[in-house]
Amino acid sequence: MKNTLKSILVLFAVTLSGLVSAQNITGKSTTVNIAGTSPVHDWVMNGNAANFSGTVKGNTITNVKFSMPAKNLKSTKGSMMDNKAYNALKYKKSPNITFTAPILTVGKENLAGTLTIAGFSKAINFPVTVIKNGNSYQITGTENIKLSDYGMERPGFLGVKTGDAVQVTVNIVAN
């Protein structure tokens, strides 16, 4: 009986310490860059107001959530380009770009998750690097996606349309 009681107490202590050692983290700074092409000029849109959250235990971040308002993206080509992009992103119907993943580990990996753009969700593997420095995590990644994969029409002007492929780069610092 004593051994059973000791075993239960040890199991309870291990479980409790596991719950106590998990910590919630949130994004402190975020940058998103989307680079694309057109027959006339290459273009870039940048955003820096996004939300990131997860739960850390050891070298693992679980319940990864990223969300950014589509209208936070700003072009280097001005408001006409911005408005064309917002319409392509269907921002009125789907105001946020989101990414969720069940688990992310420190180091380099292909992060498997769900990316939602313009109201269309798709499973994606996003190559990322996670560097842990004390209680801070730097998460960086770059992936090429096609607008058409998310049901988006390529923005254009006077019959000249952007390319279908864009490169998405994300940098997040969270603690």
Secondary structure by P-SEA (a helix, b strand, c coil): caaaaaaaaaaaaaaaaaaaabbbbbbcbbbbbbbbccccccbbbbbccbbbbbbbccccccbbbbbbccccccccccaaaaaaaaaaaccccccccbbbbccccccccccbbbbbcccbbbbbbbbbbbbbcccbbbbbbbbbbbccccccccccccccccccbbbbbbbbbcc
